[in-house]
Amino acid sequence: MSCAIDNKPNNVAFVSVTAMLDLLKQVGTDAFLLGLSAYIEQDYLRWELFDKSPRFASHSADGVIELMPTSDQQQFSFKYVNGHPKNTHIGLQTVTAFGVLADVASGYPVMLSEMTILTALRTAATSAMMAKYLAPQNAKTMAMIGCGAQSEFQIMAFNVVLGITQFRIYDIDRAAMQKCQQNLASEDIELILCDSAEEVVKGAEIITTCTADKRNATILTSDMVLDGVHINAIGGDCPGKTELAADLLLRADVFVEYEPQTRIEGDIQQLNDSFAVTEMYKVIRGDRKGRSYAEQLTIFDGVGFAIEDFSALRYVHDLLQQQSTPQQLELLTNQQNPRDLFGLLHQSVQVTRLAVGA
Ligand SMILES: NC(=O)c1ccc[n+]([C@@H]2O[C@H](COP(=O)([O-])OP(=O)(O)OC[C@H]3O[C@@H](n4cnc5c(N)ncnc54)[C@H](O)[C@@H]3O)[C@@H](O)[C@H]2O)c1
């Protein structure tokens, strides 16, 4: 597949926040989430083709900055993403991101995109796609714990991909719940605001935990969760940052994206490496079972993996080719003689030399 949107090789397609919002408006959020979840599923089916490694993480007292690269040998991508739970107290977001898609044959970048919105969409599309294989059939109710930036995207994706229509929501901050309620007021879903984590999980066949707190929290303890439930645990995604009690994990069948990364970052960091988990690509390919009996307690210990960001960038790049004239960013040099880089200086700026020995 060709990677170039524009035939001028010095330009890369640039997807600003405004352009991403315009694209979502054109495509429609439901269609976007469905399309993106299909791209992620397709790429998980091509698992062997991808370069895989745990992401590079630079930890500090209050957060982490991560780089997430991968390639299918035709296209390469990376995402820059942070996770700073304290940020919201100073008016900044917990998670922000941007990413690059490049052409492997030439090594040239072809697209630079905002990925704060795209990460929320890809995390939601991934959660819902995984839940197709793990959640009880005909589930109608999901409990959402944590009503921050990711929450409405999760709710939308579970509605459109799985047909979940009732959402019980809980956050320690009531203002976050009210924001979620307002944002989803016009959607054809039932939203029930709850006062505690114990209350929110009552009657829910699916529980999503998406809280931000840089510590080993216990949002869910084992006694709160009945057999037969699916837990989509996505907020624990960093060493020392977990959401589920260890004995809850020990009771369940745990599914992960890429085991070497999840052992470091996921809720299973609390357990010994001998605790067996299943990588989801095996389930998606049909090599291993996902949900196989009604009483099975399943947990998707999601931390976010580079292939999902690759899929998201690939999807946006394909949409740009079909739907609009993308904004271009002059990011690369493009002189007639590729080896005459210095000649560019001669053509456009006065090269001032210091006198030798001055
Ligand atoms: N797995 C992934 O791929 C992935 C992707 C994006 C974000 N995340 C993680 O998801 C989490 C949420 O991200 P966000 O952007 O929505 O953050 P956010 O800061 O916008 O929202 C987090 C919410 O959690 C609430 N909260 C904190 N402790 C709680 C508790 N004990 N019970 C109930 N609610 C609680 C906060 O009040 C806040 O409203 C973060 O930890 C982030 O790192 C994971």
The ligand as an SDF file (V2000), in Angstrom:
LIG
                    3D

 44 48  0  0  0  0  0  0  0  0999 V2000
   -4.9880    1.1630   29.0720 N   0  0  0  0  0  0  0  0  0  0  0  0
   -4.9170    2.1420   28.2130 C   0  0  0  0  0  0  0  0  0  0  0  0
   -4.7030    1.9220   27.0250 O   0  0  0  0  0  0  0  0  0  0  0  0
   -5.1260    3.5510   28.6970 C   0  0  0  0  0  0  0  0  0  0  0  0
   -5.3100    4.5830   27.7640 C   0  0  0  0  0  0  0  0  0  0  0  0
   -5.5840    5.8720   28.2420 C   0  0  0  0  0  0  0  0  0  0  0  0
   -5.6030    6.1140   29.6090 C   0  0  0  0  0  0  0  0  0  0  0  0
   -5.3610    5.0740   30.4830 N   0  0  0  0  0  0  0  0  0  0  0  0
   -5.3840    5.2920   31.9310 C   0  0  0  0  0  0  0  0  0  0  0  0
   -6.7460    5.4320   32.3070 O   0  0  0  0  0  0  0  0  0  0  0  0
   -6.8210    6.2190   33.4790 C   0  0  0  0  0  0  0  0  0  0  0  0
   -7.8970    7.2870   33.2980 C   0  0  0  0  0  0  0  0  0  0  0  0
   -7.4660    8.2020   32.3080 O   0  0  0  0  0  0  0  0  0  0  0  0
   -8.2550    9.5760   32.0970 P   0  0  0  0  0  0  0  0  0  0  0  0
   -7.6280   10.2470   30.9430 O   0  0  0  0  0  0  0  0  0  0  0  0
   -9.7390    9.3170   32.0690 O   0  0  0  0  0  0  0  0  0  0  0  0
   -7.8720   10.3200   33.4730 O   0  0  0  0  0  0  0  0  0  0  0  0
   -8.6250   11.5050   34.2120 P   0  0  0  0  0  0  0  0  0  0  0  0
   -7.6610   12.0470   35.2000 O   0  0  0  0  0  0  0  0  0  0  0  0
   -9.2550   12.4220   33.2350 O   0  0  0  0  0  0  0  0  0  0  0  0
   -9.8200   10.7690   35.0020 O   0  0  0  0  0  0  0  0  0  0  0  0
   -9.6040    9.8610   36.0430 C   0  0  0  0  0  0  0  0  0  0  0  0
  -10.8330    9.8470   36.9500 C   0  0  0  0  0  0  0  0  0  0  0  0
  -10.6510    8.8280   37.9440 O   0  0  0  0  0  0  0  0  0  0  0  0
  -11.2990    9.2980   39.1160 C   0  0  0  0  0  0  0  0  0  0  0  0
  -10.8460    8.4960   40.2580 N   0  0  0  0  0  0  0  0  0  0  0  0
   -9.6230    8.4790   40.8560 C   0  0  0  0  0  0  0  0  0  0  0  0
   -9.6070    7.5930   41.8760 N   0  0  0  0  0  0  0  0  0  0  0  0
  -10.8470    7.0230   41.8930 C   0  0  0  0  0  0  0  0  0  0  0  0
  -11.4510    6.0330   42.7150 C   0  0  0  0  0  0  0  0  0  0  0  0
  -10.8040    5.4540   43.7160 N   0  0  0  0  0  0  0  0  0  0  0  0
  -12.7410    5.6630   42.4560 N   0  0  0  0  0  0  0  0  0  0  0  0
  -13.4340    6.2740   41.4490 C   0  0  0  0  0  0  0  0  0  0  0  0
  -12.9130    7.2160   40.6440 N   0  0  0  0  0  0  0  0  0  0  0  0
  -11.6370    7.5930   40.8740 C   0  0  0  0  0  0  0  0  0  0  0  0
  -10.8980   10.7650   39.1830 C   0  0  0  0  0  0  0  0  0  0  0  0
  -11.7400   11.5100   40.0410 O   0  0  0  0  0  0  0  0  0  0  0  0
  -11.0350   11.1620   37.6960 C   0  0  0  0  0  0  0  0  0  0  0  0
  -12.3180   11.7090   37.3970 O   0  0  0  0  0  0  0  0  0  0  0  0
   -5.4150    6.7850   33.7150 C   0  0  0  0  0  0  0  0  0  0  0  0
   -4.8120    6.0510   34.7490 O   0  0  0  0  0  0  0  0  0  0  0  0
   -4.7040    6.5580   32.4050 C   0  0  0  0  0  0  0  0  0  0  0  0
   -3.3140    6.3880   32.5740 O   0  0  0  0  0  0  0  0  0  0  0  0
   -5.1370    3.8060   30.0490 C   0  0  0  0  0  0  0  0  0  0  0  0
  1  2  1  0
  2  3  2  0
  2  4  1  0
  4  5  1  0
  4 44  2  0
  5  6  2  0
  6  7  1  0
  7  8  2  0
  8  9  1  0
  8 44  1  0
  9 10  1  0
  9 42  1  0
 10 11  1  0
 11 12  1  0
 11 40  1  0
 12 13  1  0
 13 14  1  0
 14 15  2  0
 14 16  1  0
 14 17  1  0
 17 18  1  0
 18 19  2  0
 18 20  1  0
 18 21  1  0
 21 22  1  0
 22 23  1  0
 23 24  1  0
 23 38  1  0
 24 25  1  0
 25 26  1  0
 25 36  1  0
 26 27  1  0
 26 35  1  0
 27 28  2  0
 28 29  1  0
 29 30  1  0
 29 35  2  0
 30 31  1  0
 30 32  2  0
 32 33  1  0
 33 34  2  0
 34 35  1  0
 36 37  1  0
 36 38  1  0
 38 39  1  0
 40 41  1  0
 40 42  1  0
 42 43  1  0
M  CHG  2   8   1  16  -1
M  END
$$$$
